[in-house]
Amino acid sequence: MNKSPQNFPPSTIFYLVRHARSQTNVLSDAGASQDSSLWHDSDLTSLGIEQATILSEKFQNIHLNAV
């Protein structure tokens, strides 16, 4: 049975966003990723701050129903 587009429920859009570059990423890239003591919230690098700023600007006019 074919349904016309007006019979479908409204679509849902998912935005998948990875965290910005952090100090832990830098350590991981240097080969320290096996150290579980590094797996914590860490400060963003200057690149990470720039990435987060750009992302916030892109989402500024997008209404989110859930996070």
Secondary structure as UniProt FT lines:
FT   HELIX           5..7
FT   HELIX           23..27
FT   HELIX           28..32
FT   TURN            33..34
FT   HELIX           36..38
FT   HELIX           46..58
FT   TURN            59..61
//
